[in-house]
Amino acid sequence: MYRDILFGIDTDMKNEKVLEEIAKLSGEGTVVTMINMISEKDIQASVRTGVHFEEMTEKRQKGIQHVFDFFNERNIKYNLEFIKGNPKAGLLKLANSGDYEIVVLSNRKAEDADKLVLGSVSHKVAKRAKIPVLIVK
């Protein structure tokens, strides 16, 4: 069991299997830190449409309410952080910070049965992280 799990979460996450895998990795005292990276492109688009950062994060939280429910039902402690920046670089920096024991990612590219390759974020984190990385397709 892992104590500190880093979970790179996308707000349009459709892969429920990743939650089951996190539950298998969790035990008493585990804390799952969910990181949602907000890219500069998303921030610029929100500014153009008049949406403030707080509104954007509220909308994203509503989109992943099912994740909160899943963790609450299983008594898994979690926290959610929104971080501005490049998803690849941001997740990699956190993975190598020494604060986490494992990184868990959902491979968005593999959500379609036809696709067999890793997404660019999953690929970069898996290749350069200094801790174990679990990519769930």
DSSP file (Angstrom, degrees, kcal/mol; ACC not computed):
  #  RESIDUE AA STRUCTURE BP1 BP2  ACC     N-H-->O    O-->H-N    N-H-->O    O-->H-N    TCO  KAPPA ALPHA  PHI   PSI    X-CA   Y-CA   Z-CA
    1    1 A M              0   0    0      0, 0.0     2,-0.3     0, 0.0    25,-0.2   0.000 360.0 360.0 360.0 144.9    0.0    0.0    0.0
    2    2 A Y        -     0   0    0     23,-2.7    25,-0.5     1,-0.1     3,-0.2  -0.785 360.0-161.6-102.8 145.6    1.1    3.5   -0.8
    3    3 A R  S    S+     0   0    0     -2,-0.3    28,-3.1     1,-0.3     2,-0.6   0.865  82.5  35.8 -90.6 -42.7    0.8    6.4    1.6
    4    4 A D  E    S-a   31   0A   0     26,-0.2    97,-2.8    28,-0.1    98,-1.0  -0.929  70.3-179.2-121.7 108.9    1.2    9.4   -0.8
    5    5 A I  E     -ab  32 102A   0     26,-2.4    28,-3.3    -2,-0.6     2,-0.6  -0.912  16.6-151.3-111.5 130.0   -0.4    8.9   -4.2
    6    6 A L  E     -ab  33 103A   0     96,-2.7    98,-3.0    -2,-0.5     2,-0.6  -0.896  14.9-170.3 -98.3 121.9   -0.2   11.6   -6.9
    7    7 A F  E     -ab  34 104A   0     26,-3.0    28,-2.6    -2,-0.6     2,-0.9  -0.929  12.9-153.6-119.6 106.5   -3.2   11.4   -9.3
    8    8 A G  E     -ab  35 105A   0     96,-1.6    98,-0.6    -2,-0.6     2,-0.4  -0.701  25.8-168.8 -78.0 108.5   -3.1   13.5  -12.4
    9    9 A I        -     0   0    0     26,-2.2     2,-0.4    -2,-0.9    28,-0.3  -0.841  17.7-155.4-111.8 137.4   -6.7   14.0  -13.1
   10   10 A D    >   -     0   0    0     -2,-0.4     3,-1.5    26,-0.1    26,-0.1  -0.866  22.5-130.3-104.0 141.0   -8.4   15.4  -16.2
   11   11 A T  T 3  S+     0   0    0     -2,-0.4    -1,-0.1     1,-0.3    25,-0.0   0.675 107.2  52.9 -71.0 -15.2  -11.9   16.9  -15.7
   12   12 A D  T 3  S+     0   0    0     52,-0.0    -1,-0.3     2,-0.0     2,-0.2  -0.027  79.3 157.2-104.4  32.4  -13.3   15.0  -18.6
   13   13 A M    <   +     0   0    0     -3,-1.5    -4,-0.0     1,-0.2     3,-0.0  -0.362  13.9 166.7 -60.5 123.5  -12.1   11.7  -17.2
   14   14 A K        +     0   0    0     -2,-0.2     2,-1.2     1,-0.1    -1,-0.2   0.488  46.8  99.7-112.4 -10.9  -14.1    8.8  -18.5
   15   15 A N    >   +     0   0    0      1,-0.2     3,-0.9   121,-0.1     4,-0.4  -0.654  41.4 174.5 -87.1  95.0  -11.9    6.0  -17.4
   16   16 A E  T >>  +     0   0    0     -2,-1.2     4,-1.2     1,-0.2     3,-0.8   0.702  69.7  76.3 -73.0 -19.3  -13.4    4.6  -14.2
   17   17 A K  H 3> S+     0   0    0      1,-0.2     4,-2.0     2,-0.2    -1,-0.2   0.816  84.6  64.3 -61.6 -29.5  -10.9    1.8  -14.0
   18   18 A V  H <> S+     0   0    0     -3,-0.9     4,-2.0     1,-0.2    -1,-0.2   0.860  99.3  52.8 -64.1 -34.2   -8.3    4.3  -12.8
   19   19 A L  H <> S+     0   0    0     -3,-0.8     4,-2.2    -4,-0.4    -1,-0.2   0.899 107.3  51.2 -67.5 -40.2  -10.3    4.8   -9.6
   20   20 A E  H  X S+     0   0    0     -4,-1.2     4,-1.8     1,-0.2    -2,-0.2   0.888 109.5  50.8 -62.6 -39.0  -10.5    1.1   -8.9
   21   21 A E  H  X S+     0   0    0     -4,-2.0     4,-1.5     2,-0.2    -1,-0.2   0.891 108.6  51.0 -67.6 -38.6   -6.7    0.9   -9.3
   22   22 A I  H  X S+     0   0    0     -4,-2.0     4,-0.9     1,-0.2    -2,-0.2   0.911 107.5  53.9 -63.6 -40.9   -6.2    3.7   -6.9
   23   23 A A  H >< S+     0   0    0     -4,-2.2     3,-0.5     1,-0.2    -1,-0.2   0.882 107.0  51.6 -60.3 -37.9   -8.4    1.9   -4.4
   24   24 A K  H 3< S+     0   0    0     -4,-1.8    -1,-0.2     1,-0.2    -2,-0.2   0.831 110.9  48.1 -67.3 -31.5   -6.2   -1.2   -4.7
   25   25 A L  H 3< S+     0   0    0     -4,-1.5   -23,-2.7    -3,-0.2    -1,-0.2   0.599 100.3  88.8 -82.5 -11.7   -3.1    0.9   -4.0
   26   26 A S    <<  +     0   0    0     -4,-0.9     2,-0.2    -3,-0.5   -23,-0.1  -0.541  45.2 155.3 -94.5 152.8   -4.7    2.6   -1.0
   27   27 A G    >   -     0   0    0    -25,-0.5     3,-2.1    -2,-0.2     2,-0.2  -0.809  55.6 -36.6-150.4-167.5   -4.7    1.6    2.7
   28   28 A E  T 3  S+     0   0    0      1,-0.3     3,-0.1    -2,-0.2    48,-0.1  -0.427 129.5  17.8 -62.9 129.2   -5.1    3.1    6.1
   29   29 A G  T 3  S+     0   0    0      1,-0.3    -1,-0.3    -2,-0.2     2,-0.2   0.391  89.1 142.9  90.2  -3.2   -3.3    6.5    6.1
   30   30 A T    <   -     0   0    0     -3,-2.1    47,-0.8   -26,-0.1     2,-0.4  -0.474  31.1-165.7 -70.8 139.2   -3.2    6.9    2.3
   31   31 A V  E     -ac   4  77A   0    -28,-3.1   -26,-2.4    -2,-0.2     2,-0.6  -0.995   6.2-154.8-125.3 125.8   -3.7   10.4    0.9
   32   32 A V  E     -ac   5  78A   0     45,-2.5    47,-2.1    -2,-0.4     2,-0.8  -0.887   5.4-158.1 -99.7 119.6   -4.5   10.8   -2.8
   33   33 A T  E     -ac   6  79A   0    -28,-3.3   -26,-3.0    -2,-0.6     2,-0.5  -0.878   8.1-157.1 -99.7 111.3   -3.4   14.2   -4.1
   34   34 A M  E     -ac   7  80A   0     45,-3.3    47,-2.8    -2,-0.8     2,-0.5  -0.770   7.5-164.8 -90.2 127.0   -5.4   14.9   -7.2
   35   35 A I  E     -ac   8  81A   0    -28,-2.6   -26,-2.2    -2,-0.5     2,-0.6  -0.954   8.9-172.3-115.4 125.5   -3.7   17.5   -9.5
   36   36 A N  E     - c   0  82A   0     45,-2.6    47,-2.0    -2,-0.5     2,-0.4  -0.959  16.0-150.0-115.8 112.6   -5.6   19.2  -12.3
   37   37 A M  E     - c   0  83A   0     -2,-0.6     2,-0.7   -28,-0.3    47,-0.2  -0.665   1.9-154.1 -84.7 132.3   -3.3   21.2  -14.4
   38   38 A I  E     - c   0  84A   0     45,-3.3    47,-2.7    -2,-0.4    -2,-0.0  -0.924  18.6-142.8-108.5 111.5   -4.8   24.3  -16.1
   39   39 A S     >  -     0   0    0     -2,-0.7     4,-2.1    45,-0.2     5,-0.2  -0.232  20.7-114.2 -73.5 160.1   -2.9   25.1  -19.2
   40   40 A E  H  > S+     0   0    0      1,-0.2     4,-2.8     2,-0.2     5,-0.2   0.859 118.1  58.3 -59.2 -36.1   -2.1   28.6  -20.5
   41   41 A K  H  > S+     0   0    0      1,-0.2     4,-2.1     2,-0.2    -1,-0.2   0.912 106.9  46.5 -61.9 -43.1   -4.4   27.9  -23.4
   42   42 A D  H  > S+     0   0    0      2,-0.2     4,-2.1     1,-0.2    -2,-0.2   0.892 112.5  50.3 -65.8 -39.8   -7.3   27.2  -21.1
   43   43 A I  H  X S+     0   0    0     -4,-2.1     4,-2.1     2,-0.2    -2,-0.2   0.923 110.9  48.5 -65.0 -44.3   -6.6   30.3  -19.1
   44   44 A Q  H  X S+     0   0    0     -4,-2.8     4,-2.0     1,-0.2    -2,-0.2   0.902 111.2  50.5 -62.6 -41.1   -6.4   32.5  -22.2
   45   45 A A  H  X S+     0   0    0     -4,-2.1     4,-1.5     1,-0.2    -1,-0.2   0.886 109.9  50.6 -64.7 -38.1   -9.7   31.0  -23.5
   46   46 A S  H  X>S+     0   0    0     -4,-2.1     5,-2.9     1,-0.2     4,-0.5   0.875 107.8  52.7 -68.9 -35.9  -11.4   31.7  -20.2
   47   47 A V  H ><5S+     0   0    0     -4,-2.1     3,-0.9     1,-0.2    -1,-0.2   0.916 107.5  52.1 -63.8 -42.6  -10.2   35.3  -20.2
   48   48 A R  H 3<5S+     0   0    0     -4,-2.0    -1,-0.2     1,-0.2    -2,-0.2   0.846 113.7  43.4 -62.7 -33.4  -11.7   35.8  -23.6
   49   49 A T  H 3<5S-     0   0    0     -4,-1.5    -1,-0.2    -5,-0.1    -2,-0.2   0.425 117.0-111.7 -94.2   1.5  -15.1   34.5  -22.5
   50   50 A G  T <<5 +     0   0    0     -3,-0.9     2,-0.5    -4,-0.5    -3,-0.2   0.682  67.8 143.3  81.0  18.2  -15.1   36.4  -19.3
   51   51 A V      < -     0   0    0     -5,-2.9    -1,-0.3    -6,-0.2    -2,-0.1  -0.813  40.9-141.8 -94.5 126.5  -14.7   33.3  -17.0
   52   52 A H     >  -     0   0    0     -2,-0.5     4,-2.3    -3,-0.1     3,-0.2  -0.423  24.9-106.8 -84.1 162.2  -12.5   33.9  -13.9
   53   53 A F  H  > S+     0   0    0      1,-0.2     4,-2.5     2,-0.2     5,-0.2   0.878 119.9  53.3 -55.5 -42.3  -10.1   31.3  -12.5
   54   54 A E  H  > S+     0   0    0      1,-0.2     4,-2.1     2,-0.2    -1,-0.2   0.895 109.4  48.3 -62.9 -40.3  -12.4   30.6   -9.6
   55   55 A E  H  > S+     0   0    0     -3,-0.2     4,-2.3     2,-0.2    -1,-0.2   0.895 110.6  52.2 -65.6 -39.9  -15.4   29.9  -11.9
   56   56 A M  H  X S+     0   0    0     -4,-2.3     4,-2.1     1,-0.2    -2,-0.2   0.918 110.7  46.5 -63.1 -44.1  -13.2   27.6  -14.0
   57   57 A T  H  X S+     0   0    0     -4,-2.5     4,-2.4     2,-0.2    -1,-0.2   0.874 110.5  53.3 -69.2 -36.0  -12.1   25.6  -11.0
   58   58 A E  H  X S+     0   0    0     -4,-2.1     4,-2.0     2,-0.2    -1,-0.2   0.925 110.0  48.1 -62.0 -44.0  -15.7   25.3   -9.6
   59   59 A K  H  X S+     0   0    0     -4,-2.3     4,-1.6     1,-0.2    -2,-0.2   0.908 111.7  49.7 -63.3 -41.7  -16.9   24.0  -13.0
   60   60 A R  H  X S+     0   0    0     -4,-2.1     4,-0.9     1,-0.2    -1,-0.2   0.889 108.1  53.6 -65.4 -38.7  -14.0   21.5  -13.1
   61   61 A Q  H >< S+     0   0    0     -4,-2.4     3,-0.8     1,-0.2    -1,-0.2   0.906 107.0  51.5 -62.2 -40.9  -14.8   20.3   -9.5
   62   62 A K  H >< S+     0   0    0     -4,-2.0     3,-1.2     1,-0.2     4,-0.2   0.870 105.1  57.6 -62.8 -35.4  -18.4   19.7  -10.5
   63   63 A G  H 3< S+     0   0    0     -4,-1.6    -1,-0.2     1,-0.3    -2,-0.2   0.713 111.9  40.1 -68.8 -20.7  -17.2   17.6  -13.4
   64   64 A I  T XX S+     0   0    0     -4,-0.9     4,-1.4    -3,-0.8     3,-1.3   0.098  75.5 117.2-115.5  22.5  -15.3   15.3  -11.2
   65   65 A Q  H <> S+     0   0    0     -3,-1.2     4,-2.5     1,-0.3     5,-0.2   0.857  71.6  62.9 -56.4 -35.3  -17.8   15.0   -8.4
   66   66 A H  H 3> S+     0   0    0     -4,-0.2     4,-2.1     1,-0.2    -1,-0.3   0.806  99.8  54.1 -61.5 -28.5  -18.1   11.3   -9.1
   67   67 A V  H <> S+     0   0    0     -3,-1.3     4,-2.4     2,-0.2    -1,-0.2   0.922 108.1  48.2 -70.5 -44.5  -14.4   10.9   -8.1
   68   68 A F  H  X S+     0   0    0     -4,-1.4     4,-2.8     1,-0.2    -2,-0.2   0.929 112.2  50.1 -58.6 -45.4  -15.0   12.6   -4.8
   69   69 A D  H  X S+     0   0    0     -4,-2.5     4,-2.5     1,-0.2    -1,-0.2   0.913 109.1  51.6 -60.4 -43.9  -18.0   10.3   -4.2
   70   70 A F  H  X S+     0   0    0     -4,-2.1     4,-1.1     1,-0.2    -1,-0.2   0.939 113.6  43.2 -58.8 -49.6  -15.9    7.2   -5.1
   71   71 A F  H  <>S+     0   0    0     -4,-2.4     5,-2.7     1,-0.2     3,-0.3   0.895 113.4  51.7 -65.8 -40.4  -13.2    8.1   -2.6
   72   72 A N  H ><5S+     0   0    0     -4,-2.8     3,-1.2     1,-0.2    -1,-0.2   0.904 106.2  54.1 -63.2 -41.2  -15.7    9.1    0.1
   73   73 A E  H 3<5S+     0   0    0     -4,-2.5    -1,-0.2     1,-0.3    -2,-0.2   0.791 115.3  40.6 -62.5 -27.8  -17.5    5.8   -0.2
   74   74 A R  T 3<5S-     0   0    0     -4,-1.1    -1,-0.3    -3,-0.3    -2,-0.2   0.284 111.2-118.5-105.0   8.6  -14.3    3.9    0.3
   75   75 A N  T < 5 +     0   0    0     -3,-1.2     2,-0.6    -4,-0.3    -3,-0.2   0.855  58.1 156.0  55.8  38.8  -12.9    6.2    3.1
   76   76 A I      < -     0   0    0     -5,-2.7    -1,-0.2    -6,-0.1     2,-0.2  -0.856  40.5-131.3 -95.2 123.5   -9.9    7.2    1.0
   77   77 A K  E     +c   31   0A   0    -47,-0.8   -45,-2.5    -2,-0.6     2,-0.3  -0.502  37.9 163.9 -74.5 142.0   -8.5   10.6    2.0
   78   78 A Y  E     -c   32   0A   0    -47,-0.2     2,-0.3    -2,-0.2   -45,-0.2  -0.972  24.9-162.3-151.0 162.0   -7.9   13.0   -0.8
   79   79 A N  E     -c   33   0A   0    -47,-2.1   -45,-3.3    -2,-0.3     2,-0.4  -0.973  14.9-140.9-143.9 158.7   -7.2   16.6   -1.7
   80   80 A L  E     -c   34   0A   0     -2,-0.3     2,-0.4   -47,-0.2   -45,-0.2  -0.971  15.3-175.2-125.2 132.4   -7.5   18.4   -5.0
   81   81 A E  E     -c   35   0A   0    -47,-2.8   -45,-2.6    -2,-0.4     2,-0.5  -0.988  14.1-151.8-128.1 137.0   -5.2   21.1   -6.3
   82   82 A F  E     -c   36   0A   0     -2,-0.4     2,-0.4   -47,-0.2   -45,-0.2  -0.928  19.7-173.5-103.9 127.9   -5.5   23.2   -9.4
   83   83 A I  E     -c   37   0A   0    -47,-2.0   -45,-3.3    -2,-0.5     2,-0.3  -0.982  19.3-134.3-127.4 131.9   -2.2   24.3  -10.8
   84   84 A K  E     +c   38   0A   0     -2,-0.4     2,-0.3   -47,-0.2   -45,-0.2  -0.648  62.7  57.7 -80.8 135.7   -1.6   26.7  -13.6
   85   85 A G  S    S-     0   0    0    -47,-2.7    -2,-0.1    -2,-0.3     3,-0.0  -0.865  91.4 -25.2 143.2-173.7    0.9   25.6  -16.2
   86   86 A N     >  -     0   0    0     -2,-0.3     4,-3.0     1,-0.1     5,-0.3  -0.600  49.6-142.9 -73.9 123.4    2.0   22.9  -18.6
   87   87 A P  H  > S+     0   0    0      0, 0.0     4,-2.2     0, 0.0     5,-0.3   0.884  97.4  48.7 -57.7 -41.5    0.5   19.5  -17.7
   88   88 A K  H  > S+     0   0    0      2,-0.2     4,-2.0     1,-0.2     5,-0.2   0.971 118.2  37.7 -63.2 -53.9    3.6   17.5  -18.7
   89   89 A A  H  > S+     0   0    0      1,-0.2     4,-2.3     2,-0.2    -1,-0.2   0.891 116.9  52.0 -67.1 -40.2    6.1   19.7  -16.9
   90   90 A G  H  X S+     0   0    0     -4,-3.0     4,-2.1     2,-0.2    -1,-0.2   0.931 112.3  43.4 -65.0 -47.1    3.9   20.3  -13.9
   91   91 A L  H  X S+     0   0    0     -4,-2.2     4,-2.8    -5,-0.3    -1,-0.2   0.898 114.0  51.7 -65.9 -39.7    3.1   16.7  -13.2
   92   92 A L  H  X S+     0   0    0     -4,-2.0     4,-1.9    -5,-0.3    -2,-0.2   0.909 108.4  51.1 -63.5 -41.7    6.7   15.7  -13.7
   93   93 A K  H  < S+     0   0    0     -4,-2.3    -1,-0.2     1,-0.2    -2,-0.2   0.925 113.2  45.1 -61.3 -44.9    8.0   18.3  -11.3
   94   94 A L  H >< S+     0   0    0     -4,-2.1     3,-1.5     1,-0.2     5,-0.5   0.905 110.2  54.8 -65.3 -41.3    5.5   17.1   -8.6
   95   95 A A  H 3< S+     0   0    0     -4,-2.8     3,-0.5     1,-0.3     5,-0.3   0.864 113.5  41.9 -60.1 -36.0    6.4   13.4   -9.3
   96   96 A N  T 3< S+     0   0    0     -4,-1.9    -1,-0.3     1,-0.2    -2,-0.2   0.280  88.5  94.3 -95.9  10.9   10.0   14.1   -8.7
   97   97 A S  S <  S-     0   0    0     -3,-1.5    -1,-0.2    -4,-0.1    -2,-0.1   0.688  93.9-120.8 -75.9 -18.0    9.5   16.4   -5.7
   98   98 A G  S    S+     0   0    0     -3,-0.5    -3,-0.1    -4,-0.3    -2,-0.1   0.436  89.6 103.5  90.5  -0.3   10.0   13.6   -3.2
   99   99 A D  S    S+     0   0    0     -5,-0.5     2,-0.3     2,-0.0    -4,-0.1   0.576  74.4  53.6 -89.5 -10.6    6.5   14.1   -1.8
  100  100 A Y        -     0   0    0     -6,-0.3   -95,-0.2    -5,-0.3    -2,-0.1  -0.880  56.7-156.9-129.3 156.2    4.9   11.1   -3.5
  101  101 A E  S    S+     0   0    0    -97,-2.8     2,-0.3     1,-0.3   -96,-0.2   0.674  81.1   9.9-101.7 -23.7    5.5    7.4   -3.8
  102  102 A I  E     -b    5   0A   0    -98,-1.0   -96,-2.7    29,-0.2     2,-0.4  -0.991  61.2-138.9-154.9 150.7    3.6    6.7   -7.0
  103  103 A V  E     -bd   6 133A   0     29,-2.3    31,-3.2    -2,-0.3     2,-0.5  -0.950  16.5-163.3-111.8 133.7    2.0    8.6   -9.8
  104  104 A V  E     +bd   7 134A   0    -98,-3.0   -96,-1.6    -2,-0.4     2,-0.3  -0.976  13.6 173.4-119.4 129.7   -1.3    7.3  -11.2
  105  105 A L  E     -bd   8 135A   0     29,-2.7    31,-2.8    -2,-0.5     2,-0.5  -0.964  29.1-133.4-132.7 148.2   -2.6    8.5  -14.6
  106  106 A S  E     - d   0 136A   0    -98,-0.6     2,-1.3    -2,-0.3    31,-0.2  -0.890  26.1-130.6 -96.5 130.8   -5.5    7.6  -16.9
  107  107 A N    >   -     0   0    0     29,-2.4     3,-0.9    -2,-0.5     4,-0.4  -0.687  22.2-172.5 -85.7  98.0   -4.3    7.2  -20.4
  108  108 A R  G >  S+     0   0    0     -2,-1.3     3,-1.3     1,-0.3     4,-0.4   0.847  82.6  58.4 -59.2 -36.0   -6.8    9.4  -22.3
  109  109 A K  G >  S+     0   0    0      1,-0.3     3,-0.6     2,-0.2    -1,-0.3   0.827 104.0  52.5 -64.6 -30.0   -5.5    8.2  -25.7
  110  110 A A  G <  S+     0   0    0     -3,-0.9    -1,-0.3     1,-0.2    -2,-0.2   0.474  82.3  89.0 -87.1  -1.1   -6.3    4.6  -24.7
  111  111 A E  G <  S+     0   0    0     -3,-1.3     2,-0.5    -4,-0.4    -1,-0.2   0.828  78.6  70.8 -66.1 -29.2   -9.9    5.3  -23.8
  112  112 A D  S X  S-     0   0    0     -3,-0.6     3,-1.4    -4,-0.4     0, 0.0  -0.772  87.6-136.7 -85.3 130.2  -10.8    4.6  -27.4
  113  113 A A  T 3  S+     0   0    0     -2,-0.5    -1,-0.1     1,-0.3    -2,-0.0   0.766  99.6  60.8 -59.3 -26.1  -10.4    0.9  -28.1
  114  114 A D  T 3  S+     0   0    0      2,-0.0     2,-0.3    -3,-0.0    -1,-0.3   0.773  89.3  82.0 -73.0 -26.3   -8.7    1.6  -31.4
  115  115 A K    <   +     0   0    0     -3,-1.4     0, 0.0    -6,-0.2     0, 0.0  -0.623  43.4 171.0 -92.4 138.4   -5.8    3.5  -29.9
  116  116 A L        +     0   0    0     -2,-0.3     2,-0.2     2,-0.1    -1,-0.1   0.470  49.6  91.9-119.1  -6.6   -2.8    1.7  -28.5
  117  117 A V  S    S-     0   0    0     -8,-0.2     2,-0.2     1,-0.1    -2,-0.0  -0.509  75.5-107.5 -93.6 160.0   -0.3    4.6  -27.9
  118  118 A L        -     0   0    0     -2,-0.2    -1,-0.1    -9,-0.1     2,-0.1  -0.500  33.9-110.9 -78.6 151.6    0.2    6.6  -24.8
  119  119 A G     >  -     0   0    0     -2,-0.2     4,-2.6     1,-0.1     5,-0.2  -0.363  34.0-106.0 -72.2 164.1   -0.8   10.2  -24.6
  120  120 A S  H  > S+     0   0    0      2,-0.2     4,-2.2     1,-0.2     5,-0.2   0.858 118.8  48.7 -66.1 -35.6    1.9   12.8  -24.5
  121  121 A V  H  > S+     0   0    0      2,-0.2     4,-2.5     1,-0.2     5,-0.3   0.957 113.9  45.8 -68.1 -49.3    1.5   13.6  -20.8
  122  122 A S  H  > S+     0   0    0      1,-0.2     4,-2.6     2,-0.2     5,-0.2   0.914 113.7  50.4 -57.9 -43.9    1.5    9.9  -19.8
  123  123 A H  H  X S+     0   0    0     -4,-2.6     4,-2.2     2,-0.2    -1,-0.2   0.933 112.2  45.1 -62.2 -48.0    4.5    9.2  -22.0
  124  124 A K  H  X S+     0   0    0     -4,-2.2     4,-2.0     2,-0.2     5,-0.2   0.925 115.5  46.3 -65.8 -44.3    6.6   12.1  -20.6
  125  125 A V  H  X S+     0   0    0     -4,-2.5     4,-2.3     1,-0.2    -1,-0.2   0.936 114.0  48.2 -64.3 -45.4    5.8   11.4  -17.0
  126  126 A A  H  < S+     0   0    0     -4,-2.6    -1,-0.2    -5,-0.3    -2,-0.2   0.879 114.4  46.9 -61.6 -37.7    6.4    7.6  -17.4
  127  127 A K  H  < S+     0   0    0     -4,-2.2    -1,-0.2    -5,-0.2    -2,-0.2   0.838 125.0  26.7 -74.2 -33.4    9.7    8.2  -19.1
  128  128 A R  H  < S+     0   0    0     -4,-2.0    -2,-0.2    -5,-0.2    -3,-0.2   0.517  87.9 110.3-115.3  -5.8   11.1   10.9  -16.7
  129  129 A A     <  -     0   0    0     -4,-2.3     4,-0.1    -5,-0.2   -33,-0.1  -0.448  54.9-149.4 -72.5 145.8    9.6   10.3  -13.3
  130  130 A K  S    S+     0   0    0     -2,-0.1    -1,-0.1     2,-0.1   -34,-0.1   0.353  79.7  60.0 -95.8   3.8   11.9    8.9  -10.6
  131  131 A I  S    S-     0   0    0      1,-0.1   -29,-0.2    -5,-0.0   -30,-0.1  -0.805 104.3 -72.5-122.5 167.0    9.1    7.1   -8.9
  132  132 A P        -     0   0    0      0, 0.0   -29,-2.3     0, 0.0     2,-0.4  -0.283  45.1-156.2 -60.7 145.7    6.7    4.3  -10.1
  133  133 A V  E     -d  103   0A   0    -31,-0.2     2,-0.6    -7,-0.1   -29,-0.2  -0.993   5.1-162.0-126.6 126.7    4.1    5.4  -12.6
  134  134 A L  E     -d  104   0A   0    -31,-3.2   -29,-2.7    -2,-0.4     2,-0.6  -0.948   6.0-169.8-109.5 119.1    0.8    3.5  -13.1
  135  135 A I  E     -d  105   0A   0     -2,-0.6     2,-0.6   -31,-0.2   -29,-0.2  -0.943   7.3-159.2-110.0 119.9   -1.0    4.3  -16.4
  136  136 A V  E      d  106   0A   0    -31,-2.8   -29,-2.4    -2,-0.6  -118,-0.1  -0.865 360.0 360.0-104.8 123.5   -4.4    2.8  -16.5
  137  137 A K              0   0    0     -2,-0.6    -1,-0.1   -31,-0.2   -31,-0.1   0.423 360.0 360.0-106.7 360.0   -6.0    2.4  -19.9
